[in-house]
Amino acid sequence: MNSFKTNSFLVLILIFMLSANTQAQNIAKNHDNNRGQITSFVYHRFGDNRYPSTNISVNDFRAHLNYLKTNNYNVITLGKAAVLLKSGETIPDKTVVLTIDDGYKSFLENGMPLLREFAYKATLFINTKQFGSGDFLSVKEINQLIDEGIEVENHSHSHAFFVNFTSEETADTFKNDLLKSQEIFLKNFGYKPTLYAYPYGEYTLEMQKVLKDEGYIAAVAQKSGIISSLSDSYALPRFPAAGNYANIDGFIQKIKIKYMPVQLVQTENPIIQSDNPPILNLKIIDNDIINTSMIQCFVGGKNDGIVSFDAETNIISIKSVHPLNKRRTLYTITAPSKTKSNIWHWYSFLWINNEIKE
């Protein structure tokens, strides 16, 4: 009798484990329906024609916000987006995040009035060394923005090229800079930031670890793509929305893009090591979503990528035709939807050649 009870108990445990495993697989399979996605944009200067590559005109920014309002988009801060991702909650349809880097005065003067008009919040990333100098916002002005509901977060103290060092030097230099910026945040704004924007979009695995150890919940890079439950929370993508990318047609095109259901096969350090061009391996999590026969790879915006797909393992391998000879190069992978016409999916990975100095 005791033996029977023991065996029955073991059988129940086995059934429970199999059920839990099946449930986990189903969650992964149906993540698109259960979780949703977030489109994030990054701006720098507003109505400042002196710097066209990082500027958006007031008229173009108004057009962006008007499109969001007219089409009933759910505009939230990056902090709220990060909490949604971490909690596992369903992300509302048509969710968008607006971020601004550097903290220039033109945001307060020309961008903020439009955010007030459309009743939208945004996330502003500031580097703490520049307060009140040149074109940068003062502490008083930043506090004014905080009082109005703008989320102000960390963009480093010095805005340095942290990846120009060895791995150990990068980690130490980055941590010291981070601690300095946090000290200034506490002194001037009364809180420690929990979100980070990498200067120049450059990061390493060591930098990500420092952020995690310091309690940050997310970090953003400068690579195009869509945020989803599959995204690396410490290298979230953002579409640029300035310069050549500021016009409303491009904005609408980006906002209709869907996320690519892929994950890195292994943790990848963005710094190019000995092999150049590097190979990127991605595993397709749900191949019912994309047409795998039409996957394309763009290298630095050019269709110069070699793509191979292993249908048995669901692994995509991507490699540039030529060595990467720029400081920063994106591998961008796109594919059309398998079930919906005129819908494209998008994923980017940033490679950094730190031997090329800036």
Residue pairs with C-beta under 8 A, 6 or more apart in sequence:
27 34
28 285
28 286
29 286
31 228
31 229
31 230
31 261
31 285
31 286
32 261
32 286
32 289
34 90
35 88
35 90
35 91
35 228
35 229
36 90
36 91
36 92
36 93
36 95
36 228
37 91
37 95
37 226
37 227
37 228
37 258
37 259
38 81
38 84
38 85
38 91
38 95
38 96
38 97
38 226
38 227
38 228
39 95
39 96
39 97
39 226
39 227
39 239
39 254
39 255
39 257
40 78
40 81
40 96
40 97
40 98
40 99
40 220
40 227
40 236
40 237
40 238
40 239
41 64
41 96
41 97
41 98
41 99
41 238
41 239
41 240
41 241
41 251
41 254
42 99
42 100
42 101
42 220
42 222
42 238
42 239
42 240
42 241
42 242
43 56
43 61
43 98
43 99
43 100
43 101
43 107
43 111
43 241
43 242
44 51
44 54
44 55
44 100
44 101
44 102
44 104
44 242
45 51
45 54
45 55
45 56
45 104
45 106
45 107
45 242
46 55
46 56
46 58
46 61
46 104
46 106
46 107
46 109
46 110
46 111
47 55
47 56
47 57
47 58
47 61
47 106
47 109
47 110
47 111
48 55
48 104
48 106
48 110
48 135
49 55
49 57
52 243
53 242
53 243
53 244
54 242
54 243
55 106
55 242
55 243
55 246
56 64
56 241
56 242
56 243
56 246
57 246
58 110
58 114
60 246
60 247
60 248
61 110
61 111
61 114
61 246
62 114
63 248
63 251
64 241
64 248
64 251
65 114
65 115
65 117
65 118
65 120
66 118
67 73
67 248
67 251
67 252
67 255
68 75
68 96
68 118
68 120
69 118
71 94
72 94
73 94
73 95
73 96
73 255
74 92
74 93
74 94
74 95
74 96
75 95
75 96
75 97
75 98
75 120
75 121
76 95
76 96
76 97
76 121
77 97
77 121
77 122
77 123
77 151
78 97
78 99
78 123
78 151
78 153
78 195
78 218
78 220
78 236
79 123
79 151
79 153
79 194
79 195
79 217
81 91
81 95
81 97
81 218
81 227
82 194
82 195
82 217
82 218
82 233
83 217
84 91
85 91
85 218
85 227
85 229
85 231
85 233
86 217
86 233
88 229
96 255
97 123
97 227
97 238
98 115
98 120
98 122
98 123
99 122
99 123
99 124
99 125
99 197
99 220
99 238
100 107
100 111
100 122
100 123
100 124
100 125
101 125
101 155
101 197
102 125
102 126
102 127
102 130
102 136
102 155
102 159
103 124
103 125
103 126
103 127
103 130
103 136
103 137
103 142
103 155
104 135
104 136
104 137
105 135
105 136
105 137
105 141
106 135
107 124
107 137
108 137
108 141
108 144
108 145
112 145
112 148
112 150
115 121
115 122
115 150
116 148
121 149
121 150
121 151
122 150
122 151
123 150
123 151
123 152
123 153
123 195
124 142
124 145
124 150
124 151
124 152
124 153
125 152
125 153
125 154
125 155
125 195
125 196
125 197
125 220
126 136
126 137
126 142
126 152
126 153
126 154
126 155
127 155
127 156
127 157
127 158
127 159
127 181
127 199
128 154
128 156
128 157
128 180
128 181
128 184
128 185
129 157
129 158
129 159
130 136
130 159
131 137
131 138
131 139
131 142
131 188
132 138
132 139
137 145
139 188
142 152
142 188
142 189
143 188
143 189
145 152
146 152
146 189
151 195
152 189
152 193
153 193
153 194
153 195
153 196
153 197
154 178
154 181
154 182
154 185
154 193
154 195
154 196
154 197
154 216
155 196
155 197
155 199
156 162
156 177
156 178
156 181
156 196
156 198
156 199
157 177
157 178
157 180
157 181
157 184
158 177
159 199
160 173
160 177
160 199
161 199
161 200
161 202
161 357
161 358
162 170
162 173
162 174
162 177
162 199
162 202
162 204
162 207
163 170
163 202
163 203
163 204
163 207
163 271
163 352
163 354
164 170
164 354
164 357
165 173
167 204
167 206
168 206
170 204
170 206
170 207
171 204
171 206
171 207
171 209
171 210
174 206
174 207
174 210
175 210
175 214
178 196
178 210
178 211
178 214
181 193
182 192
182 193
182 214
185 191
185 192
185 193
186 192
192 215
193 216
194 215
194 216
194 217
194 218
195 216
195 217
195 218
195 219
195 220
196 211
196 216
196 218
196 219
196 220
197 219
197 220
198 207
198 219
198 220
198 221
198 222
200 222
200 328
200 358
201 221
201 222
201 223
201 328
201 350
202 221
202 270
202 328
202 350
202 352
203 219
203 221
203 234
203 235
203 270
204 269
204 270
204 271
205 267
205 269
208 219
208 234
208 235
211 219
211 234
212 234
216 234
217 233
218 233
218 234
218 236
219 233
219 234
219 235
219 236
220 235
220 236
220 237
220 238
221 235
221 236
221 237
221 238
221 350
222 238
222 240
222 350
223 235
223 237
223 238
223 330
223 348
223 349
223 350
224 237
224 238
224 239
224 240
224 254
224 330
224 332
224 346
224 348
225 231
225 237
225 239
225 259
225 260
225 346
225 347
225 348
226 237
226 257
226 258
226 259
226 260
226 346
227 236
227 237
227 259
228 259
228 261
230 259
230 261
230 262
230 263
230 285
231 237
231 259
232 264
237 348
239 245
239 254
241 251
245 251
256 343
257 344
257 345
257 346
258 289
258 337
258 343
258 344
258 345
258 346
259 345
259 346
259 347
260 290
260 333
260 334
260 335
260 345
260 346
260 347
261 284
261 285
261 286
261 287
261 289
261 290
261 345
262 282
262 283
262 284
262 285
262 316
262 333
262 347
263 282
263 283
263 285
264 280
264 281
264 282
264 283
264 349
265 281
265 282
265 283
265 315
266 281
268 280
268 349
270 349
270 350
270 351
270 352
271 352
271 354
272 278
272 324
272 351
272 352
272 353
272 354
276 323
276 324
276 353
277 299
277 319
277 320
277 321
277 322
277 323
277 324
278 319
278 320
278 324
278 351
279 317
279 318
279 319
280 317
280 318
280 319
280 331
280 349
281 315
281 316
281 317
281 318
282 315
282 316
282 318
282 333
282 347
283 313
283 314
283 315
283 316
284 290
284 292
284 314
284 315
284 316
285 314
287 314
287 338
288 338
288 339
289 337
289 338
289 339
289 345
290 335
290 336
290 337
290 338
290 345
291 335
291 336
291 337
291 338
292 309
292 311
292 316
292 335
294 335
294 336
295 307
295 309
295 316
295 333
295 334
295 335
296 303
296 305
296 307
296 333
296 334
296 335
297 303
297 305
297 306
297 307
297 318
297 331
297 332
297 333
298 304
298 305
298 330
298 331
298 332
298 333
298 334
299 305
299 320
299 321
299 322
299 324
299 329
299 330
299 331
299 332
300 324
300 326
300 329
300 330
301 330
301 332
304 320
304 321
304 322
305 318
305 319
305 320
305 321
305 331
305 333
306 318
306 319
306 320
306 321
307 316
307 317
307 318
307 333
308 316
308 317
309 315
309 316
309 317
310 317
316 333
318 331
318 333
320 329
320 331
324 351
324 353
325 353
325 356
326 353
326 356
327 352
327 353
327 354
327 356
327 357
327 358
328 350
328 351
328 352
328 353
329 350
329 351
329 353
330 348
330 349
330 350
330 351
331 348
331 349
331 351
332 346
332 347
332 348
333 346
333 347
333 348
334 344
334 345
334 346
334 347
335 344
335 345
336 343
336 344
336 345
337 343
337 344
337 345
